[in-house]
């Protein structure tokens, strides 16, 4: 309780200190300072994201969070460096035991342009989190976690201007994920891993603000522990090598449409005898500016991701999202949207993946022979009000429905659906900053 009060007092003091400034960012010599603070309260009817047939299913509750952040930008000529540091303190209602209340984030981006047209970029993103599952499993197989983790994504690239219209870039990536304070009796996390990747990116500037591109990369994914204690993931701590090629367009595609469209092919070769991926992939993100105050965002993706489910090496996430954004007045804004995604798995569940005399769990035995397919639907809406440039308030609602094909009859005579759930979530927030 004392820790929570301290966080609130620090946040309040930080907010009061900001009140003496005005404008978009605070000049500090050659740098610009961007401070902000946000307070969020959320109510949900499914804290653990579990179906009613499971223990703790449909358990309602609430939580709140305080999020102070600071940003520093150092512009010089056509180059700049931006650093953002964030902290979050989060606490739940009394019937929920959060493994850690603290989240830390850090993001660095630097763009350095040279007189000959060449450029060097560096981006690094770090998070120490708990429930931000898409940071270690972007395709959303894992939708709930109460295990602290660290994740870091580093990307560096060097672009060479071949001529006025053609650019050739070379880039490298290094990503790491590791879980901390794992309680094997109650928690079944994903597994630690690191990724090393390198690629070539060619761009042809076919119109002033748009490019045709070709992106080819190789990625090596390696697990960082054998999970000899936690057998649930021991079979899934796999290594793989991936080749991927994407081609498409990006930028201002017309007077009203901007974004990117990329299509291509990907292959993932794993180090065991179960299925590998070899197929079509794509990534799309478009913004349609219908008017000065109204825009439509369209996102779609088909990508393979490493899996931690039973004997499956990977799953394929295919889906799309449509959202509408309307600035009704200088102060009032509104957003609404819908997302649908399917996660498909290639291999049927095996009841005894380590052999008939090896360790297993009742779920695997009772659902053996089933092939997993998760259908995920999400509807959301948000309304907000800008009191001025520095202060705004928002309220949003989200409904999510995950319908998984995996189910089994429990010995007591009723069916269990371990990967299905529905959730209604309502949040209100206030933000002050630059």
VEXLOTOR-973637 format. One record per residue: x, y, z of N, C-alpha, C in turn. Coordinates in pm, whole numbers, plus 50000, padded with zeros to 5 digits. Example, Ala and Ser with C-alpha at 12.3 -4.5 7.8 and 13.67 -1.06 7.14 Angstrom:
513194943150780512304955050780513204967050780;512854977550708513674989450714512905000350787;
END
This chain:
500844987950000500005000050000500875012550000;501935012550084502835024050086503475026249950;503825015349881504435016449749503475022849651;502205019049657501195024649567501015039549593;500955043449723500785057649756501975065749705;503165060249722504355067249674504285069649524;503855059449448503745060849303502745071649266;501605072149337500585082149308501095096049337;501775097949453502285111049490503345115849391;504225106649350505225110449250504575114649120;503545107049078502865110348953502165123848961;501515126449076500825139349092501815150849091;502945149149161503955159549162504525162149024;504715151548948505205152548811504225160348726;502935157648743501915164648665501845179348699;501955182848828501935196848869503125204348812;504285197648813505485204148758505325207248611;504595198848538504415201148395503565213448368;502735217348463501775227948438502385241548410;503685243448440504285256548419504745258248275;504635247948193505105248648056503945249547959;504205253547838503185254047733503835251747598;503055246547504503565244347369503765229847337;504155226847213504395213247168505835209547196;506065204247314507415201247356508015213147428;508995210347511509635220847590511075222347544;511435233847482512815235747436513795235647554;514885228147536515945227547636517275228447564;517705240647532518915242447453518705237247313;519545227847270519405221947137518455210147134;517865206747247516965195247255515535199747280;514595190347261513185192647292512755181947391;512075186247497511665177347606510185174647594;509795161647597508395157647583507965149547706;507465155947811506975148447927505475146047917;505005135347979503565132747986503275123248100;502025122848140501585113448241500155109248211;499845096648231498525091348202498055082748318;496785084048353496155075848456495015068148389;494945054848415493975046148348493265037448452;491955036548438491155027248521490395018048427;490455004948452489834995048364489024985148446;487854981848393486994971548451486784960548348;486884947848392486744936648301485894925748366;485194918148283484404906948335485144893648321;486454894048286487214881648271488694884448295;489084885348422490444888948458491484879348401;491184866348403492164856348365492014851848220;491084857748147490824854048007490624838947995;489654833848072489354819648075487864817448050;487564806647979486184802747958485544798548090;484214799548097483514796048219483654781448258;484084772848167484284758748199485604756148271;486454766448282487784764848341487844771248480;488804766948564488994773648693489304788348673;488734796948756488894811548747488264817348621;487404809748554486754814848434485744825648465;485704835948379484744847048391484814853948527;486024855448580486234862448707486324877448678;485414885248733485394899548706486294907048804;486704919048767487544927148853487914940148784;488834947248844489274960048788490754962148819;491364971348747492744975148774492974989448730;494014995448783494365009248747495865010048722;496275020348650497695021948616498045036748609;499255039848648499845053248634501045051848540;501105060448436502145059048334502845072548306;503865075948380504665087748344505685084048237;505895092848141506905090848037507645103848011;508865102747966509645114447925510315111247792;510405121247707511045119747578512005131247553;513095128147487514085138347450514405136647302;514365147647229514715147347088515815157347062;516845152746987517995161046957518095162346804;517495172646746517585174346601518855181946561;519445178346449520575185746396520625183546245;520595194646170520505194446025519335185545982;519565175145899518495166245858518445153445942;519205152946050519285141046135518665143946270;518425133246347517895134946483518105122146563;518045123846695518045112746789516885114746884;516085104246906514925105146995515015093947099;514875097547226514895087947335513625089647418;512895078647439511675078747521511825068447632;511525072647754511615063947871510275064047942;509755052347975508445051448039508445042148158;507525044848249507325036348366505825034748387;505425022948432504025020548465503935013248599;503085018448686502715011148807501275006748790;501034993648805499694988148784499294979648903;498044980848944497554973049056496144968249026;495804956449078494524950049052493654949949176;492404946149157491494944149268492024932649356;491504931649477492094923149579492094908349543;491274904049446491204889749414492184885849303;493174894249274494144891249170495534893849223;496424884249207497794885449256498724887649138;499044900149110499924903548998501364900549036;502084893448947503454889348977504384901248995;504144912148922504954924148934504094936248900;504234946848976503454959048952504144968548855;505394966048825506214975848755506474971848610;506364981848523506744980148384507704991448347;508774988148274509734998148230509894996848079;509935008048010510135007947866511175018447828;511905015447723512855024947669512935023247518;512865034347446512905033847300513865044547249;514775040147164515765049047105515675048246954;515665059746888515705060046743516635071146697;517545067446609518455077346553518505076346402;518415087646335518515088346190519615098346156;520635093546085521785101946052521935102245900;521675113945841521765115545696523055122845659;523705118045554524975123545512524805131345382;525785139845353525695148445237525645141245105;526185128945099526175121244974524885113544951;523875115545038522595108645023522475095745101;523575090945156523525078845238522945081945376;522485071545447521885073745578522115061445666;522255063845795522395053245895521255054645996;520575043546027519475043846124519735033246232;519305036446351519375027046462518095028346545;517495017046578516295016646661516465005746765;516145009046889516224999246996515025001047088;514314990147114513154990547201513274980247311;513134984547436513254975547551511974976347634;511564964947688510454964647783510714954147890;510504958048014510384948648125508914948648162;508214937948127506774937748145506284924748206;504954923248208504324911248261503254906148165;502294914548132501134910148056501154914747911;502224920947867502324925847729502774914447638;501904904747618502284892047556502744893447411;502234903247337502624904547196504084908847181;504734912847289506154916447282507034904047265;506574892347313507354880147292506644870147203;505364872347174504594863447086503684872146999;504224878246893503464888346816502174883346753;502074870446725500874865246660499704862646751;499924863446884498834862946982498344848747009;499234838946999498904825747053498794826847205;499774833347267499744836047410498924848647432;497834847447505496964859047528496894862847675;497464854547761497484857647904498804852947963;499404861248048500634857548117500754865648245;501254859348348501544866248474502994863448514;503854862348414505274859648435506094871548387;506874878048473507704889348429508694885048320;508984894248230509924891248123510644903848079;511774901948013512514912847947512564909847798;512324919947718512404918447573513114930647515;513974928247418514704939147353514784936547203;514504946847124514584946046978515524956946928;516584952746862517574962046808517644960546657;517594971846585517704971646440518634982846396;519594979646310520504989546254520524987846102;520584998946031520574998345886521405009345823;521985006245710522755016045632522215016245491;521755028045448521165029745315522115037445224;522315031945105523205038045006522375043544891;522555056344858521855062444745522625059044616;522085049544538522735045444415522635056244309;521465062644302521245074144216520025081544271;519455090644192518345098744243517095090544274;516945079044209515715071344225515905058144299;517115053244310517345039944366518175040444494;517715032844594518425031644722518585016944756;519775013044802520024999444847520434999844993;519724992245075520014992145217520404978345266;521244978245367521614965945436521294967945584;520684957845647520284959645787520504946845866;520574948445997520714937246088519804939046207;519364927846266518464928246381518954918246486;518734921846612519034912746723517934914346828;517154903646848516034903846942516264893447051;515944897047175516074887647286514814888047372;514474876447429513364875247525513824865847636;513644870047760513904860847871512924863647985;512434852948045511464853648154512204853348287;511634860348386512274861448517511294857148626;511824852548737510994848948854509894839148816;510234828848740509244819148695508884809748810;507594808648839507094799048937506554787148860;507324776348851506974765148766505694758148810;505314759748937504124752948986502844759348933;502914772348899501694779448861501784786248725;502984787848669503134795748548503754787248437;503204788448319503724781548202504044791848095;505194798248104505494809048009505874803547872;505994812647778506664809547652508094805847690;509004805047596510374801747633511324812847591;512464813547661513474823447628514054820447490;514364830947416514984829047286515714841647244;516584840147146517194851747083517174849846932;517114860846860517044860646715518114869846656;518764864846552519734872746477519294872846332;519224884446271518724885346133519524895646055;519554893845925520184903345835519444903545703;519444915045636518694915845511519164926845419;518624926445297518844936645195517514942845158;517494956145143516274963445112516554973144996;515904970544884516034979244766514754987244749;514905000344724513755009244703513945017144573;512865017844498512835025944377511785036844396;512215049244392511345060744418510575064344291;509425057444269508705059144143507815071444140;507575077744255506885090644262507425098144382;507225111244393507935119344493507915113844635;506805108144680506715103444819506295088844827;506665080844726506285066644726507405058344665;507535045944715508605037044670508065023244635;508675017344535508545003044512509704996544587;509474985044654510524979244738510624964144722;511804959144755512074944844762512904942444887;512404933944978513024931645108513284916645123;514544912845133514944898745150515754897545279;515384887845364516104886545490516244871945531;517254869645616517474856645680517434858745831;516764849445903516644850546048516964837046112;517764837546218518084825746296517494827346435;516644817846475515984818246606516514806746692;517004809946811517564799846899516984801047040;516494789947096516064790047237517274791147328;517074796947446518174799447537518144790947663;517254780947670517274771747783516564758947743;516864748147814516314735147778515014732047850;514664740047950513434737648027513404723448083;514524719148140514594705748197513664704148317;513364715148386512464714548502511014715348457;510734724648366509344726848325509094719448194;508604706948203508494698648084507444703747986;506534712448030505474717247942506054723347815;507184730347828507754737147713509034730547663;509464719747729510724713647689510684709047544;509544704147500509434699147364509354710547264;508974722247313508734733347222509884743347215;510934741047295512094750047289512914746547166;512434750447050513004746346922513804757646858;514714753946773515424763846693514944762846548;515004774046476514634773846336515404784346259;515454782446128516044792046035514964796345937;514914809145909513834814745826514414823445714;513884821245594514114830145480512794836645443;512834849645413511614856745378511914867445274;511034868545174511164878745070509814885545053;509804898845060508594906745043508824917344936;507814919944856507874930544757506564938144760;506614951144726505394959044730505684973844715;504784981944769504894996544760504675002544898;505195014844916504995021945042505025036945016;504405044645109504425059145098503065064845065;503045076645004501805083044960501405077044825;500525067144829500185059844707499245067544616;498505077144673497665086244594497425098544679;496545107344634496275119544711495525116644841;494855105344848494055102244968494485089345037;495395081544977495795068645034497295068645061;497665064545183499065063145219499235050245299;500485045445305500745033245381501625023845304;501365010645315502205000745249501394988245217;501844981445112501304968345073502484959645037;502664948145107503794939245084503304924845075;503764917844973503444903744955504724896044927;504744883144964505944875444937505854861144985;507014855445016507124841345051508034839845171;507724829845254508544827445372508684812445394;509844808445446510054794445484510704793945621;510234784545707510794782545840511164767845854;512454765245873512954751545886513324749146032;512624739546097512834736646238513754724646255;514204722946380515214712746409514604699646459;513384696546415512784683646452511984678246334;511234667646357510544660846247509104665546226;508664675646302507304680546282507284691346173;506114696946146505894705046026506754717546021;507224720745901507884733245870506914742045791;507184755145791506344764345714507014767845583;506194768245478506674772445347505464777645270;505294791045266504074795845203504014810945186;502864815445140502604829545109502474837745237;503064849545238502944858845350502624872745295;502094881145381501754894645338501554903945456;501704916845430501544927045534501004939545467;499934945145523499264956745463498874966445572;499094979245547498654989845636498355002345555;497075005745540496665016945456495815026745534;495985039445504495185050145563494495057645450;493175058345457492365065545359491875078645422;492375089845372491955102945423490725107545348;489555103745400488305107545333488075122545337;488505128945444488395143545457489425148045559;489435160945587490385166245684490135160645823;488895156645851488515152445985488145137545995;488175130345882487725116445885488695107745806;489155096645868490025087345798489665072945833;490025064145742489775049845758491115042545753;491375034245853492605026345859492285011745829;493075005745742492914991745707494244984545728;494214973745807495404965545832495084951045800;496054943945746495894929645719497264923145723;497284910445763498564903445773498364888445766;499304881845705499414867245711500874864145735;501174858645854502554855945891502624843345978;503724835645968503944824346059504714828946183;504414822946298505104826046422505424813046496;506534812946569506894801146646505834798346752;505594785646779504524781546869505084775146995;504314776047103504644769047228503524759447265;502744754947166501624746047193501914731747149;501994722747245502144708547221503294706047123;503094698347015504184695046924504254704546803;503414714746800503404723846685504644732846687;505344733046574506484741946559506064756446542;504954758546474504534772146439503024772646427;502494784646415501104786946377501084798446278;500084798846194499944809346094498834818746136;499154831446154498174841646192497744849146067;496444848646038495874855445921494704863845968;494744876845941493644885345987493724899345934;492734907345974492664921145931491904929546031;492104942646019491454952146110491004964446032;489784968946059489234981145998488844990646110;489355002846106489015012746209488695026146146;487785033246209487315046346163487695056846266;488235068146220488655078946309487985091946264;487285098146357486525110246322486805121146424;487325132446378487535144146462486305152946447;485345151046538484045157746524484145172746540;485065177446621485275191746642486725193746683;487055205746718488415208646764488745200746890;487725197246967487955190947096487515176247103;486505172447030485895159247045486335149946932;486715137346966487125127646865486525114046898;486455105546793485785092646806486495082346719;486635070146770487245059046698486415046446719;486245038546613485555025646625486185016046525;486175003146559486784993646468486464979246502;486934970546414486714956246430487924948746375;488324938246446489444929946403489034915346404;489484908046302489254893546297490564886746259;490884875746329492134868646304491934853846329;492584845646247492594831146268494024826446285;494254818646390495544812246412495394797346383;496094792646280495974778746235497254771146269;497074758646314498184750046355498264738046261;499484733846225499614723146125499454709046179;499794706746306499854693046358498824690746469;498244678746469497274675046571497964673346707;497194675546813497704673946948498124659446973;499274657947037499794644647073499654642947223;499044631847264498804629647406500064627047485;501034619847423502294616347490503454620247400;503774633247392504844637547300506224632447338;506424628347464507724623147508507724607947516;506694601447459506574587047468505604583147577;505074570947569504024566547659504474566547805;505764565147828506274565247966506784578948008;506724588847920507214602247951506164610748017;506544622748063505584631748129504564637348032;503374639948081502314646148002501354652948096;500294658848044499254665148125497904660048076;496864660248162495564655048122494994661747998;495224674847982494674681947865495154675747735;496444672447727496974666647603496374653047576;496234645047680495684631547662494234632147619;493454641047683492014641747657491694648847525;492604656947473492364663847346493234658347233;493864646747255494744640847153493994638747022;494654642046911494044640546779493354652946729;493134662846815492494675346771493534684646712;493154691646606494014701846545493514715546585;494394723546639493984736346696493764746946589;492674754146603492364765946522491654776046611;492234787946625491644798446709491084809546621;489814812446638489164823746570489014835046671;489604846446641489664857646735488924869546676;487904874346745487144886146703487274896946810;487444909246766487564920346861486874932646804;485934938146879485264950646844485644961146949;485884973446904486334983746998485814997446955;485685006147053485235019847029485835028847136;486115041347096486705050947189486185064847160;485885072247265485525086347254486485094247342;486815106247297487755114247373487485128947359;488085136647449487885151147448489215157847483;489645167047393490845175047418490435188147483;490755189747609490445202347675491365213447625;492615209847597493575218747534494685210047478;495785215947432496855208147371497495198447469;497445201647598498155193647696497285183347769;495965185347775495135176847860493975170947780;493815157747792492715150947725492225139447810;490965135347784490365124047853489735114847749;489755101647778489205091747685488445081047761;487485075247692486765063547742486655053647628;486935040747655486845030947547486245017947597;485715010547501485094997447527485664987447428;485914975247476486414964647388485724951447422;485304944647317484754931147333485614921647251;486064910947316486904901147248486344887147267;486374879347159485864865647161486894856847092;487474847447169488394837547112487694824047117;487494818147000486814805346988487814795146934;488314786547022489324776746985488684763146964;489244755546869488714742246839489094731946945;490064735047032490514725547134489504724947249;488984713147275488094710847389488174696147427;487774693247548487804679347592486804677447706;486394665147725485464661547831486264658047956;486014665748062486694663448189486074651348258;486864643948336486334631648399485074633648483;484854645748535483674647948617482414649548534;482534648948401481344648548319480974661348248;481874671148240481554683248166482724687048076;482414695147975483414698747874484234710647920;485504710547884486374721947912486914727647781;486984740847777487484748147660488684756647704;489894751147702491034757947764491524770347691;491214771847561491744783247486490634791847426;489444791147484488324799447441487924808847555;487444820647521486954829947623486254841647555;485494849047632484974861947590485284872047700;485484884447661485784894847759485144907947717;484524914847812484064928647798484954937347885;485524947647825486464956247897486104970847875;486034978547984485744992847979486875000248048;487395010747983488505018648040488215033448029;488695040848128488685055448122490095060048155;490535070748089491905075548112491965090548097;492975096248161493275110548151494755112048124;495105120748030496495122547992496845137347991;498025140548046498515154148049499945154048004;500295162247906501665162547858501815168847723;502995166747665503365172547536503775161647438;
END
